[in-house]
Amino acid sequence: MKTRKEPTDGRAKIHDESIKPDDSLNSSAHQSLETVAAIQDAYTQTMSRLEKGAMDSTFFDYDCHGERNGRVIYFTEKGSLVLIKHYYGEYSHHEVHETFFVRDGKPFFQFRRATSWSFEHGAAEGATKDQVIEQRIYLRNEQPFRCLQKNYVMRSKANDNPIPDQLPNKDVDCTSAASTLTSFALLAKYEQQPTTGCLAEK
């Protein structure tokens, strides 16, 4: 497994801008994560520490028979896992970025962006379009309780593409979010025993 100090790059705006955290919330790292506002507050604190270079990270790259390849990065503080980032692509036309925020070994928030691209028929030669789905999943006691989603299209030859951060999130049913816990459990298993091949249940 490769080890490095995570560089301080730009903050990813992965929380729901339409829901403002309660300024009166206790900023303690051990505050209860029972509400959307409390989770957003914990997210903000985690991102701040990440940007300051306060976390250590380890990562591994994998390739599953050329069908899926990606990278998993684990961020820790004082030996405790606080963040998992997973990037992977499938067949060059589909890619996913997912991030899990973790406390006491349990996920409390997931952000997932899935992008599928194709050539745009009827447009300029070589024009492509990206179909993007962003999901924000809030978890309480390891159960999704609020799920937000935004869908948009980015066109390579367009001058009026949407600005993702300015698009509103829509509340959606959390039934399909059950896979969040399966994905987290799978990635967590590889923290101490990484692989260069397929990610699979052990």
Disulfide bonds with the S-S distance in Angstrom:
Cys64-Cys198 1.99
Cys147-Cys174 2.06
